Every structure is written in structure tokens, then in C-alpha cells.
Amino acid sequence: MFKLALAPRWIAALLLVLAVAFGFVMLSKWQLNASTLGQVSAEPAKEVVHPWDSVLIEHEPLTTTEADTMVSATGKYVPGSSYLVAEKLHEGEKGYWVMSEFTPDDGAQVTAAGKVQQRSIAVARGWTASPEIPQEPSGEVTIAGRVVANDAPFYSSDLTEEEKTQGRTLGSASAAQLSNIWDVPLYGALLTNDAEVPASEKLPLNEDGTLSDSATILGQSEQLKPVHAQQVTDEEVNWLNIFYALEWIVFAGFAVYLWWRMLRDSYREQNNPALYFEYEGEYWLDEESGRYYYWDPADQQYYFFDDVPRDDRAGNDGKLHQ
């Protein structure tokens, strides 16, 4: 069979089959890549604490490249500015974010309608299970936390009557909404607080610039805890794409198998025509080629079995049947 496989027509057929199989393998690889295309992995570089103004930039939206970056800022909280944002989880427990207006020392100045204001940052100062709003720290402080995107607009139908009456509980955290509430210009994203110290002290940072696990916020208690927002990740695999990838591999294998099966059948026809033909007469073996041949009385000549068009030789007088 190896000798037959070296025939030009079988080599050409093999090259064609291998080209088709290669295309199927490439399609399989594409499906495998597509199965993890939507994955988002945590970036170690975003855990290093950066200056806040390298991420929060005036008049520019927060991009996915900058989102979830840890930053630090020094400034003051605006007294009485805090609101609660409902439906926020902390270690599986439902509670509130305490959103406060924070004015950084080196924030941009904004002039509107002849009025000069400093642009502020909407800070999720902490998480609390209590519906009571804790007082903002006084004086100048340094904070560190993760810059996150705004929540989608949402009104919580689970607000209690007390929360509705109080009027300081929101359904979502959004810089645009808080800018209208506080009547001040804000940077376009939120800062979730993980650490807070008086401005005279240094933030507890590790040697690599990341925030220490021992970091706390001012006034931290069982009722008020750091937000500890994590980087948004998605490790999900699209199993439908995996299935398609396996399908293409099967197709590639089948293409090669089909070539081998056709080669094997051709080899068997040449070496054992009795399995494939019904011939009413004698036939002989050509020792030089190893092929069987017979005498065709209709054409008055000899034919090899594998050289005759099968569908044209059948009939009452053809004596050749496959």
C-alpha cells in the first residue's frame, strides 16, 4: 500500500487533504482563543498606589486601562456631605457605602457663572451595616483606595420608610448624580477608601508600593469598615467555543481518515478484485505491476480492473459487475 501511496495522484490528494486539515486546525485554534476572549485578569501593576491625578483626569472618562487602579490623595472631607448608597455587599453582608465629598489639595479649579470652585472626588469612605451616617473625619487627611467606575442608575425598591423619609439614601453611586446633589464639580469616577491617616502621617505601604494589609480608616469599627473593592475579573470559559474547537479537530482527523480509507480501498481493489467485482470469466495477475486484468470480448482487448469506469461496464453482456 505504501507503493500505491507514492503514486502522484495519491500524493496530490494527500497534500490537498493536509491543507484542508490544516485549515480545520486553524479554525479550532480560533475557537479556543474565542473561548477565553472575554476573560479579564487582575493586573499586579494596578495594586501599586499611584498619585490620584494620574488616573482621575479632568474632563476625561475612566478607561478600562485605568479602572481599578489604587491611588492616594491628600485633602479634606466636606462636613455634612455624606450620603448612603444601599445594596452594597461586604463579605457577603448587605449594607451601605458611605459616600462623602473629598476636596484634594491639588485639585483643579473650575469657573462657572462667575463662581470659582475646586473640583472634588466622590469617595466611598467606608462600608456600614447601619442606616446611620457616620461623621466625616475632620482636618486634613491622606486616603488611599481603588478608583472604580460609576454604578448604573438604579432606584432600590428595598429602601425602608425610614431611609425614604431621611432622604440621604441612594440606590446607586454615580459621580454625575452626586455632583448635582452637592452642587460641585466632580471627577468622573469614584474612589473606594481602603486606608485613611492624618495628613501628618504616612500611608502604610509595602516595599513594592502596594497598600499594607494592616491599613485602616479613621473611625474604623464593627459598624464602619474599609470598602476593600477588588479588581474586576472574569475567568469564565465559553464552553460552546470549546465544543466548536473539538468539532474542527474531529473534521481534520476525518479528512485524513477519508484519504487513508480511499487509498486502502484502491489497494484492496488492485490486490483482491474478487472482493469488489463479479466477473464471469478468467482474470490474471500482472506480476510486474501487481494488478489484475481480464479480457473484454466486447472491446476485444485487455483491461486492468481499476482502469475501467465501473458504471459503464455493467450490463447483460459486459460481464463486469461491481
URDATA-V193545 format. One record per residue. N is the residue number from 0. SS is DSSP state (alpha for helix, beta for strand, coil for the rest). NEAR is the number of other C-alpha atoms within 8 Angstrom. Layout:
n=N ss=SS near=NEAR
n=N ss=SS near=NEAR
This chain:
n=0 ss=coil near=7
n=1 ss=alpha near=5
n=2 ss=alpha near=6
n=3 ss=alpha near=9
n=4 ss=alpha near=9
n=5 ss=coil near=8
n=6 ss=coil near=8
n=7 ss=alpha near=6
n=8 ss=alpha near=6
n=9 ss=alpha near=11
n=10 ss=alpha near=10
n=11 ss=alpha near=8
n=12 ss=alpha near=9
n=13 ss=alpha near=10
n=14 ss=alpha near=8
n=15 ss=alpha near=8
n=16 ss=alpha near=11
n=17 ss=alpha near=10
n=18 ss=alpha near=8
n=19 ss=alpha near=10
n=20 ss=alpha near=13
n=21 ss=alpha near=9
n=22 ss=alpha near=8
n=23 ss=alpha near=12
n=24 ss=alpha near=11
n=25 ss=alpha near=8
n=26 ss=alpha near=10
n=27 ss=alpha near=14
n=28 ss=alpha near=9
n=29 ss=alpha near=9
n=30 ss=alpha near=12
n=31 ss=alpha near=11
n=32 ss=alpha near=8
n=33 ss=alpha near=10
n=34 ss=alpha near=13
n=35 ss=coil near=11
n=36 ss=coil near=6
n=37 ss=coil near=8
n=38 ss=coil near=10
n=39 ss=beta near=8
n=40 ss=coil near=8
n=41 ss=coil near=7
n=42 ss=coil near=6
n=43 ss=alpha near=6
n=44 ss=alpha near=5
n=45 ss=alpha near=9
n=46 ss=alpha near=10
n=47 ss=beta near=13
n=48 ss=coil near=13
n=49 ss=beta near=9
n=50 ss=beta near=9
n=51 ss=alpha near=9
n=52 ss=alpha near=6
n=53 ss=alpha near=7
n=54 ss=coil near=11
n=55 ss=coil near=11
n=56 ss=coil near=10
n=57 ss=coil near=7
n=58 ss=coil near=6
n=59 ss=coil near=7
n=60 ss=coil near=7
n=61 ss=coil near=11
n=62 ss=coil near=6
n=63 ss=coil near=5
n=64 ss=coil near=4
n=65 ss=coil near=8
n=66 ss=coil near=10
n=67 ss=coil near=11
n=68 ss=coil near=14
n=69 ss=beta near=13
n=70 ss=beta near=14
n=71 ss=beta near=12
n=72 ss=beta near=10
n=73 ss=beta near=11
n=74 ss=beta near=12
n=75 ss=beta near=12
n=76 ss=beta near=13
n=77 ss=coil near=10
n=78 ss=coil near=8
n=79 ss=coil near=6
n=80 ss=coil near=8
n=81 ss=coil near=12
n=82 ss=beta near=11
n=83 ss=beta near=13
n=84 ss=beta near=14
n=85 ss=beta near=13
n=86 ss=beta near=9
n=87 ss=beta near=10
n=88 ss=beta near=9
n=89 ss=beta near=9
n=90 ss=coil near=4
n=91 ss=coil near=5
n=92 ss=beta near=7
n=93 ss=beta near=9
n=94 ss=beta near=13
n=95 ss=beta near=15
n=96 ss=beta near=14
n=97 ss=beta near=15
n=98 ss=beta near=14
n=99 ss=beta near=14
n=100 ss=beta near=13
n=101 ss=beta near=12
n=102 ss=beta near=13
n=103 ss=beta near=11
n=104 ss=coil near=7
n=105 ss=coil near=4
n=106 ss=coil near=9
n=107 ss=coil near=7
n=108 ss=beta near=8
n=109 ss=beta near=9
n=110 ss=beta near=8
n=111 ss=beta near=6
n=112 ss=coil near=4
n=113 ss=coil near=5
n=114 ss=beta near=6
n=115 ss=beta near=8
n=116 ss=beta near=9
n=117 ss=beta near=11
n=118 ss=coil near=13
n=119 ss=beta near=13
n=120 ss=beta near=13
n=121 ss=beta near=15
n=122 ss=beta near=12
n=123 ss=beta near=14
n=124 ss=beta near=12
n=125 ss=beta near=15
n=126 ss=beta near=16
n=127 ss=beta near=12
n=128 ss=coil near=10
n=129 ss=coil near=8
n=130 ss=coil near=8
n=131 ss=coil near=4
n=132 ss=coil near=9
n=133 ss=coil near=5
n=134 ss=coil near=7
n=135 ss=coil near=10
n=136 ss=coil near=8
n=137 ss=coil near=7
n=138 ss=coil near=7
n=139 ss=beta near=10
n=140 ss=beta near=13
n=141 ss=beta near=13
n=142 ss=beta near=13
n=143 ss=beta near=14
n=144 ss=beta near=13
n=145 ss=beta near=14
n=146 ss=beta near=14
n=147 ss=beta near=11
n=148 ss=coil near=8
n=149 ss=coil near=9
n=150 ss=coil near=8
n=151 ss=coil near=7
n=152 ss=coil near=8
n=153 ss=coil near=7
n=154 ss=coil near=7
n=155 ss=coil near=9
n=156 ss=coil near=4
n=157 ss=coil near=4
n=158 ss=coil near=8
n=159 ss=coil near=6
n=160 ss=alpha near=6
n=161 ss=alpha near=6
n=162 ss=alpha near=11
n=163 ss=alpha near=10
n=164 ss=alpha near=6
n=165 ss=alpha near=7
n=166 ss=coil near=6
n=167 ss=coil near=8
n=168 ss=beta near=11
n=169 ss=beta near=11
n=170 ss=coil near=11
n=171 ss=coil near=11
n=172 ss=coil near=13
n=173 ss=coil near=12
n=174 ss=alpha near=13
n=175 ss=alpha near=8
n=176 ss=alpha near=8
n=177 ss=alpha near=11
n=178 ss=alpha near=11
n=179 ss=alpha near=8
n=180 ss=alpha near=6
n=181 ss=alpha near=8
n=182 ss=coil near=7
n=183 ss=coil near=10
n=184 ss=coil near=10
n=185 ss=beta near=11
n=186 ss=beta near=14
n=187 ss=beta near=13
n=188 ss=beta near=15
n=189 ss=beta near=15
n=190 ss=beta near=12
n=191 ss=beta near=15
n=192 ss=beta near=17
n=193 ss=beta near=15
n=194 ss=beta near=12
n=195 ss=beta near=14
n=196 ss=beta near=13
n=197 ss=beta near=9
n=198 ss=coil near=10
n=199 ss=coil near=6
n=200 ss=coil near=6
n=201 ss=coil near=6
n=202 ss=coil near=12
n=203 ss=coil near=8
n=204 ss=beta near=9
n=205 ss=coil near=8
n=206 ss=coil near=5
n=207 ss=coil near=6
n=208 ss=coil near=8
n=209 ss=beta near=10
n=210 ss=beta near=12
n=211 ss=coil near=8
n=212 ss=coil near=4
n=213 ss=coil near=5
n=214 ss=coil near=11
n=215 ss=coil near=9
n=216 ss=coil near=13
n=217 ss=coil near=7
n=218 ss=coil near=6
n=219 ss=coil near=10
n=220 ss=coil near=6
n=221 ss=coil near=5
n=222 ss=coil near=9
n=223 ss=beta near=11
n=224 ss=beta near=11
n=225 ss=coil near=13
n=226 ss=coil near=13
n=227 ss=coil near=8
n=228 ss=coil near=6
n=229 ss=coil near=6
n=230 ss=coil near=6
n=231 ss=coil near=8
n=232 ss=coil near=8
n=233 ss=beta near=8
n=234 ss=coil near=8
n=235 ss=coil near=7
n=236 ss=coil near=7
n=237 ss=coil near=9
n=238 ss=alpha near=7
n=239 ss=alpha near=7
n=240 ss=alpha near=11
n=241 ss=alpha near=11
n=242 ss=alpha near=8
n=243 ss=alpha near=10
n=244 ss=alpha near=14
n=245 ss=alpha near=9
n=246 ss=alpha near=9
n=247 ss=alpha near=12
n=248 ss=alpha near=11
n=249 ss=alpha near=8
n=250 ss=alpha near=10
n=251 ss=alpha near=13
n=252 ss=alpha near=9
n=253 ss=alpha near=8
n=254 ss=alpha near=12
n=255 ss=alpha near=12
n=256 ss=alpha near=8
n=257 ss=alpha near=8
n=258 ss=alpha near=11
n=259 ss=alpha near=8
n=260 ss=alpha near=8
n=261 ss=alpha near=8
n=262 ss=alpha near=12
n=263 ss=alpha near=9
n=264 ss=alpha near=8
n=265 ss=alpha near=9
n=266 ss=alpha near=10
n=267 ss=alpha near=9
n=268 ss=alpha near=12
n=269 ss=alpha near=12
n=270 ss=alpha near=9
n=271 ss=coil near=8
n=272 ss=alpha near=11
n=273 ss=alpha near=6
n=274 ss=alpha near=6
n=275 ss=coil near=8
n=276 ss=coil near=9
n=277 ss=beta near=9
n=278 ss=beta near=8
n=279 ss=coil near=6
n=280 ss=coil near=5
n=281 ss=coil near=7
n=282 ss=beta near=8
n=283 ss=beta near=7
n=284 ss=beta near=8
n=285 ss=beta near=9
n=286 ss=coil near=6
n=287 ss=coil near=4
n=288 ss=coil near=5
n=289 ss=coil near=9
n=290 ss=beta near=11
n=291 ss=beta near=13
n=292 ss=beta near=12
n=293 ss=beta near=11
n=294 ss=beta near=10
n=295 ss=beta near=10
n=296 ss=coil near=6
n=297 ss=coil near=5
n=298 ss=coil near=5
n=299 ss=coil near=7
n=300 ss=beta near=7
n=301 ss=beta near=8
n=302 ss=beta near=10
n=303 ss=beta near=10
n=304 ss=alpha near=12
n=305 ss=alpha near=8
n=306 ss=alpha near=6
n=307 ss=coil near=9
n=308 ss=coil near=7
n=309 ss=alpha near=8
n=310 ss=alpha near=5
n=311 ss=alpha near=6
n=312 ss=alpha near=11
n=313 ss=coil near=12
n=314 ss=coil near=8
n=315 ss=coil near=5
n=316 ss=coil near=5
n=317 ss=coil near=10
n=318 ss=coil near=12
n=319 ss=beta near=11
n=320 ss=beta near=11
n=321 ss=coil near=7
